[in-house]
């Protein structure tokens, strides 16, 4: 780490003696600077917003809010900040919950000095690297003016959620993933690529006024004014929505080429373009898969779904889709069923990278009310799994971008 890059640390612990002990321990490290120490989870969230530290040392047991909830909120507000959990609890369940909430490391109290410093340095390197990527991206952004509005032309990432077997929950995952990824620093738009029977707007309790059908004929001459007329802003999350046409017969008026051009235009404006798709490989779905930076392939424990996923992996080679860009996910996982993610991953020679548990008591009311479950209680197992999945998506995209840069060099 360059000498000029100090790791800025915020300590959050309700015991004043612990805060002071850790502060004194770190004051001798020339590459680490303690910027603040606070005693409650809420104070930690507020201070992190204000100071934007590289690393937060977070106690897990606090009177006002546990460290896992505080971690989740800090990561939402400060996506670059890395969290190192400190806890007297060495229970693996605590560790798993902490990691799902977005923690980078987990250390049992009282920490060994060398172990703590090493963890801070590892987390600090990651935070500094993430900041450098953002800076580089900002420096590369060219501004063009259209109708008096400035548009960043640096490209975001297109993420297509696809299941070759219908009924695997692609729309549920796409909508809740989009809600999770969307924030002020990295805005997201969800595009309904099921052009005949799209339900994204229903899952978000929105009415279709305009749709992708209004953009497709102008795919070669899109601008911000046209986009603003068509996109829906979801009031609770701020997520932008591009719905499917209101009638199935309108789908035939949209070509795959037009659909791809719409996605690539949105890519200039939004950090994440999440595309929900039908199981049928229509021209629009194939265009979305081809344009994608990352394909999320869904399966369940049902044999037909597994069989169709295998067929898709075979088809991916024919379509020229890089298997590295396919993130294999198991949805509706029921631990009572003997078909495990490990067995499927071994059989496919492509690991399942995230598991979403079966939790119909959360999902079905969420769909019926048109309120994504990620806008509710995020302590539920399915919500924590989505948080983990979103983090895996971010990491995988970063890894793929790095590989692409190395290839270009």
C-alpha positions as CSV (number, residue, x, y, z in Angstrom):
1,X,0.0,0.0,0.0
2,X,1.4,3.4,-0.9
3,X,2.6,5.5,2.1
4,X,0.1,8.2,1.2
5,X,-2.9,5.9,1.4
6,X,-3.9,5.7,5.1
7,X,-6.7,3.3,5.9
8,X,-9.4,5.5,7.6
9,X,-11.1,3.5,10.4
10,X,-14.3,4.1,12.3
11,X,-14.7,2.1,15.6
12,X,-18.3,1.3,16.7
13,X,-18.5,-0.4,20.1
14,X,-20.8,0.3,23.1
15,X,-18.0,-0.3,25.6
16,X,-15.9,2.9,26.0
17,X,-12.9,0.9,27.3
18,X,-12.9,-1.3,24.2
19,X,-13.0,1.7,21.9
20,X,-10.1,3.3,23.7
21,X,-8.1,0.0,23.8
22,X,-8.5,-0.5,20.0
23,X,-7.7,3.2,19.3
24,X,-4.5,2.9,21.3
25,X,-3.5,-0.3,19.6
26,X,-4.0,1.2,16.1
27,X,-2.3,4.6,16.8
28,X,1.1,2.9,16.3
29,X,0.3,1.8,12.8
30,X,1.6,4.4,10.4
31,X,-0.8,3.3,7.6
32,X,-3.9,3.3,9.7
33,X,-5.8,6.4,11.0
34,X,-8.8,6.2,13.4
35,X,-11.1,8.9,12.3
36,X,-13.8,8.4,14.9
37,X,-15.1,6.1,17.7
38,X,-18.8,5.9,18.6
39,X,-20.8,3.9,21.0
40,X,-24.1,2.9,19.2
41,X,-25.1,1.4,16.0
42,X,-27.1,4.5,14.9
43,X,-24.2,6.7,15.7
44,X,-22.0,4.4,13.6
45,X,-24.4,4.7,10.6
46,X,-24.6,8.5,10.9
47,X,-20.8,8.9,11.4
48,X,-20.1,6.6,8.4
49,X,-22.4,8.7,6.3
50,X,-20.5,11.8,7.4
51,X,-16.9,10.6,7.2
52,X,-17.1,7.8,4.6
53,X,-14.3,5.7,6.3
54,X,-12.5,2.9,4.5
55,X,-13.1,0.4,7.3
56,X,-15.6,0.1,10.2
57,X,-14.7,-2.0,13.2
58,X,-18.2,-3.1,14.3
59,X,-19.2,-4.6,17.6
60,X,-22.0,-7.2,17.1
61,X,-23.8,-6.7,20.4
62,X,-25.1,-3.2,21.1
63,X,-28.1,-1.9,23.0
64,X,-29.8,0.2,20.3
65,X,-29.1,-1.9,17.2
66,X,-27.1,-5.0,16.6
67,X,-23.9,-4.8,14.6
68,X,-25.3,-7.0,11.8
69,X,-28.2,-4.6,11.1
70,X,-25.9,-1.6,11.4
71,X,-23.5,-3.3,8.9
72,X,-26.3,-3.8,6.4
73,X,-27.3,-0.1,6.6
74,X,-23.7,1.2,6.4
75,X,-23.0,-1.0,3.3
76,X,-26.2,0.3,1.7
77,X,-25.2,3.9,2.4
78,X,-21.5,3.5,1.9
79,X,-20.9,0.7,-0.6
80,X,-17.2,1.2,-0.7
81,X,-16.7,1.0,3.1
82,X,-15.7,-2.4,4.3
83,X,-16.9,-3.8,7.7
84,X,-14.9,-5.9,10.1
85,X,-17.1,-7.5,12.8
86,X,-15.7,-7.8,16.4
87,X,-17.7,-10.2,18.6
88,X,-17.4,-12.2,21.8
89,X,-19.6,-14.7,19.9
90,X,-17.5,-17.2,17.9
91,X,-20.7,-19.0,16.7
92,X,-20.5,-19.8,12.9
93,X,-24.1,-18.7,12.6
94,X,-23.1,-15.2,13.7
95,X,-20.3,-15.2,11.2
96,X,-22.7,-16.3,8.4
97,X,-25.2,-13.6,9.2
98,X,-22.5,-11.0,9.3
99,X,-21.2,-12.0,5.9
100,X,-24.7,-12.0,4.4
101,X,-25.1,-8.5,5.8
102,X,-22.0,-7.4,3.9
103,X,-19.2,-7.8,6.4
104,X,-15.7,-8.3,5.0
105,X,-14.2,-10.1,8.0
106,X,-15.2,-11.5,11.4
107,X,-12.9,-11.5,14.4
108,X,-13.6,-12.9,17.9
109,X,-13.0,-10.6,20.9
110,X,-10.6,-9.9,22.4
111,X,-8.7,-9.6,19.1
112,X,-5.1,-10.6,18.7
113,X,-3.3,-7.3,17.7
114,X,-1.6,-8.7,14.6
115,X,-4.8,-10.4,13.4
116,X,-6.8,-7.2,13.8
117,X,-4.3,-5.0,12.0
118,X,-4.0,-7.6,9.2
119,X,-7.8,-7.7,8.8
120,X,-8.0,-3.9,8.7
121,X,-5.2,-3.7,6.0
122,X,-6.9,-6.3,3.9
123,X,-10.3,-4.5,4.1
124,X,-8.5,-1.2,3.6
125,X,-6.8,-2.3,0.4
126,X,-10.2,-3.4,-0.9
127,X,-11.9,-0.1,-0.1
128,X,-9.0,1.9,-1.6
129,X,-9.1,-0.2,-4.7
130,X,-12.9,0.3,-5.0
131,X,-12.5,4.1,-4.6
132,X,-9.8,4.1,-7.3
133,X,-12.1,2.3,-9.7
134,X,-14.8,4.9,-9.1
135,X,-12.3,7.8,-9.6
136,X,-11.1,6.2,-12.8
137,X,-14.6,5.8,-14.1
138,X,-15.5,9.5,-13.2
139,X,-12.3,10.6,-15.0
140,X,-13.3,8.7,-18.1
141,X,-16.8,10.0,-18.2
142,X,-17.4,12.2,-21.2
143,X,-20.4,14.6,-21.0
144,X,-22.6,15.2,-23.9
145,X,-25.6,17.6,-23.7
146,X,-29.0,16.6,-25.0
147,X,-31.9,18.9,-24.5
148,X,-30.0,20.8,-21.9
149,X,-29.3,17.6,-19.8
150,X,-25.9,16.1,-19.2
151,X,-25.6,12.4,-19.7
152,X,-22.7,10.2,-18.6
153,X,-21.5,8.0,-21.4
154,X,-19.4,5.6,-19.3
155,X,-21.0,2.2,-19.6
156,X,-22.9,0.5,-16.8
157,X,-23.5,-3.2,-16.6
158,X,-26.3,-5.2,-18.2
159,X,-27.5,-8.1,-16.0
160,X,-30.0,-10.5,-17.5
161,X,-32.0,-12.9,-15.3
162,X,-33.0,-16.0,-17.2
163,X,-34.4,-19.4,-16.5
164,X,-35.0,-21.9,-19.4
165,X,-37.8,-23.5,-17.3
166,X,-40.8,-21.3,-16.5
167,X,-42.0,-20.9,-13.0
168,X,-38.5,-20.7,-11.4
169,X,-39.0,-17.2,-10.0
170,X,-37.0,-15.1,-12.5
171,X,-39.2,-12.0,-12.1
172,X,-39.1,-12.2,-8.3
173,X,-35.3,-12.4,-8.4
174,X,-34.9,-9.8,-11.0
175,X,-37.2,-7.2,-9.3
176,X,-35.7,-7.8,-5.8
177,X,-32.1,-7.8,-7.1
178,X,-32.8,-4.5,-8.9
179,X,-34.2,-2.9,-5.8
180,X,-31.1,-4.1,-3.8
181,X,-28.6,-2.9,-6.3
182,X,-30.2,0.5,-6.9
183,X,-28.9,3.5,-4.9
184,X,-27.9,7.1,-5.5
185,X,-24.3,6.3,-6.3
186,X,-25.2,3.4,-8.7
187,X,-28.7,3.9,-10.0
188,X,-30.5,0.9,-11.6
189,X,-33.2,0.4,-14.2
190,X,-35.2,-2.8,-14.6
191,X,-36.3,-3.7,-18.1
192,X,-39.1,-6.2,-18.8
193,X,-37.8,-8.4,-21.5
194,X,-40.8,-10.7,-21.4
195,X,-42.4,-8.7,-24.2
196,X,-45.6,-10.7,-24.4
197,X,-46.6,-11.4,-20.8
198,X,-44.3,-9.2,-18.7
199,X,-45.2,-8.7,-15.1
200,X,-42.4,-6.5,-13.7
201,X,-44.8,-3.6,-13.3
202,X,-47.2,-5.8,-11.4
203,X,-44.5,-6.9,-9.0
204,X,-43.9,-3.2,-8.3
205,X,-47.6,-2.2,-8.2
206,X,-47.3,0.2,-11.1
207,X,-49.6,0.8,-14.1
208,X,-48.2,0.7,-17.6
209,X,-48.6,4.1,-19.4
210,X,-45.7,3.8,-21.8
211,X,-43.5,0.9,-22.5
212,X,-40.4,-0.4,-24.4
213,X,-42.7,-0.3,-27.4
214,X,-42.5,3.5,-27.3
215,X,-38.7,3.4,-27.4
216,X,-38.1,0.6,-29.9
217,X,-39.0,2.6,-33.1
218,X,-36.7,5.4,-32.0
219,X,-33.8,3.1,-31.0
220,X,-31.3,4.9,-33.2
221,X,-32.2,8.3,-31.9
222,X,-32.9,8.0,-28.2
223,X,-32.4,10.9,-25.9
224,X,-33.1,11.8,-22.3
225,X,-36.3,13.6,-22.9
226,X,-37.8,10.5,-24.7
227,X,-36.6,8.3,-21.9
228,X,-38.1,10.5,-19.2
229,X,-41.5,10.2,-20.9
230,X,-41.4,6.4,-20.9
231,X,-39.6,5.3,-17.7
232,X,-41.6,4.8,-14.5
233,X,-40.0,5.8,-11.2
234,X,-40.9,3.4,-8.4
235,X,-41.8,5.7,-5.5
236,X,-40.6,3.5,-2.6
237,X,-37.2,2.6,-4.0
238,X,-36.4,5.2,-6.7
239,X,-35.8,2.3,-9.1
240,X,-36.5,3.1,-12.8
241,X,-38.8,0.7,-14.7
242,X,-39.1,0.1,-18.4
243,X,-42.3,-2.1,-18.7
244,X,-43.2,-4.6,-21.4
245,X,-46.0,-3.6,-23.9
246,X,-49.5,-3.6,-22.5
247,X,-50.8,-6.2,-25.0
248,X,-49.1,-9.5,-26.1
249,X,-49.6,-8.8,-29.8
250,X,-47.5,-5.6,-29.6
251,X,-44.4,-7.7,-28.9
252,X,-44.0,-8.6,-32.6
253,X,-43.3,-4.9,-33.4
254,X,-40.1,-4.9,-31.4
255,X,-37.0,-6.5,-33.1
256,X,-34.1,-8.1,-31.2
257,X,-31.9,-5.4,-32.7
258,X,-34.1,-2.6,-31.4
259,X,-34.3,-4.2,-28.0
260,X,-30.4,-4.4,-27.8
261,X,-30.0,-0.8,-28.8
262,X,-32.4,0.3,-26.1
263,X,-30.4,-1.7,-23.5
264,X,-27.2,-0.2,-24.7
265,X,-28.5,3.3,-24.5
266,X,-29.7,2.7,-20.9
267,X,-26.2,1.3,-20.2
268,X,-24.9,4.8,-20.8
269,X,-27.0,6.3,-18.1
270,X,-27.5,3.6,-15.4
271,X,-24.9,1.7,-13.4
272,X,-27.0,-1.5,-13.6
273,X,-29.5,-2.5,-16.3
274,X,-31.4,-5.5,-15.0
275,X,-33.3,-7.4,-17.6
276,X,-36.1,-9.8,-16.7
277,X,-36.8,-12.4,-19.5
278,X,-39.2,-15.0,-20.6
279,X,-38.1,-18.7,-20.7
280,X,-38.7,-18.7,-24.5
281,X,-35.6,-17.7,-26.4
282,X,-37.3,-14.9,-28.4
283,X,-35.2,-12.5,-30.5
284,X,-35.4,-9.9,-27.7
285,X,-34.2,-12.5,-25.1
286,X,-31.3,-13.7,-27.2
287,X,-30.4,-10.0,-27.8
288,X,-30.4,-9.4,-24.1
289,X,-28.3,-12.5,-23.4
290,X,-25.8,-11.4,-26.1
291,X,-25.5,-7.9,-24.7
292,X,-25.2,-8.9,-21.1
293,X,-22.1,-8.4,-18.9
294,X,-23.5,-11.0,-16.6
295,X,-26.2,-13.7,-17.0
296,X,-28.0,-14.9,-13.9
297,X,-29.1,-18.4,-14.7
298,X,-31.8,-19.7,-12.4
299,X,-32.7,-23.3,-11.5
300,X,-34.6,-25.0,-8.8
301,X,-34.4,-28.5,-7.3
302,X,-37.0,-29.8,-9.8
303,X,-35.6,-32.3,-12.3
304,X,-37.1,-30.5,-15.3
305,X,-35.5,-27.2,-14.3
306,X,-32.1,-28.9,-13.8
307,X,-32.4,-30.6,-17.2
308,X,-33.3,-27.3,-18.9
309,X,-30.4,-25.6,-17.2
310,X,-28.0,-28.2,-18.5
311,X,-29.5,-27.7,-22.0
312,X,-28.9,-23.9,-21.7
313,X,-25.2,-24.5,-20.8
314,X,-24.9,-26.5,-24.0
315,X,-26.7,-23.8,-26.0
316,X,-24.5,-21.1,-24.5
317,X,-21.6,-22.4,-26.5
318,X,-23.6,-22.3,-29.7
319,X,-24.7,-18.7,-28.9
320,X,-21.1,-17.7,-28.2
321,X,-21.8,-16.8,-24.5
322,X,-18.8,-16.9,-22.3
323,X,-19.5,-19.4,-19.4
324,X,-17.5,-17.1,-17.1
325,X,-20.3,-14.6,-17.5
326,X,-22.9,-17.0,-16.3
327,X,-23.7,-16.8,-12.6
328,X,-25.6,-20.0,-11.7
329,X,-28.2,-19.6,-8.9
330,X,-30.5,-22.0,-7.2
331,X,-33.9,-20.5,-6.3
332,X,-36.5,-21.9,-3.9
333,X,-34.0,-24.1,-2.1
334,X,-35.7,-26.6,0.3
335,X,-33.2,-28.3,2.6
336,X,-35.6,-31.3,3.0
337,X,-35.0,-32.2,-0.6
338,X,-31.9,-34.3,-1.3
339,X,-30.8,-32.5,-4.5
340,X,-28.2,-30.1,-3.3
341,X,-26.4,-27.2,-4.9
342,X,-23.1,-29.0,-4.5
343,X,-24.3,-32.1,-6.4
344,X,-25.6,-30.0,-9.3
345,X,-22.5,-27.9,-9.4
346,X,-20.3,-30.9,-9.6
347,X,-22.5,-32.5,-12.3
348,X,-22.5,-29.4,-14.4
349,X,-18.8,-28.5,-13.7
350,X,-20.1,-25.0,-13.1
351,X,-20.7,-24.1,-9.4
352,X,-23.9,-22.7,-8.0
353,X,-22.8,-19.4,-6.6
354,X,-25.8,-18.4,-4.6
355,X,-28.8,-20.1,-3.0
356,X,-32.2,-18.4,-2.4
357,X,-34.3,-20.4,0.1
358,X,-37.9,-21.4,-0.3
359,X,-39.9,-18.9,1.7
360,X,-43.4,-18.7,0.1
361,X,-44.8,-17.0,3.2
362,X,-42.7,-14.0,2.4
363,X,-42.7,-14.1,-1.4
364,X,-46.4,-14.8,-2.2
365,X,-47.8,-11.9,-0.1
366,X,-45.0,-9.7,-1.5
367,X,-46.0,-10.4,-5.1
368,X,-49.7,-10.1,-4.4
369,X,-49.2,-6.7,-2.7
370,X,-46.8,-5.5,-5.4
371,X,-44.2,-4.7,-2.7
372,X,-40.7,-6.3,-3.2
373,X,-39.7,-8.2,-0.1
374,X,-36.3,-6.4,-0.2
375,X,-38.2,-3.2,0.8
376,X,-39.4,-5.0,4.0
377,X,-37.7,-6.9,6.8
378,X,-34.2,-7.7,5.6
379,X,-33.6,-10.0,8.5
380,X,-35.6,-12.7,6.8
381,X,-33.5,-15.6,5.4
382,X,-34.6,-14.9,1.8
383,X,-33.8,-11.2,2.1
384,X,-30.3,-12.0,3.6
385,X,-29.7,-14.4,0.7
386,X,-30.6,-11.6,-1.8
387,X,-28.2,-9.3,0.0
388,X,-25.5,-11.9,-0.4
389,X,-26.4,-12.5,-4.0
390,X,-26.3,-8.8,-4.8
391,X,-22.8,-8.6,-3.2
392,X,-21.7,-11.6,-5.3
393,X,-23.1,-9.9,-8.4
394,X,-21.0,-6.8,-7.7
395,X,-17.9,-8.9,-7.0
396,X,-18.3,-11.0,-10.1
397,X,-18.8,-8.0,-12.3
398,X,-15.7,-6.4,-10.8
399,X,-13.7,-9.7,-11.4
400,X,-14.9,-9.9,-15.0
401,X,-14.1,-6.3,-15.7
402,X,-10.6,-6.8,-14.3
403,X,-10.1,-9.9,-16.5
404,X,-11.3,-7.9,-19.5
405,X,-8.8,-5.1,-18.7
406,X,-5.9,-7.6,-18.4
407,X,-7.0,-9.2,-21.7
408,X,-6.9,-5.8,-23.5
409,X,-3.4,-5.2,-22.1
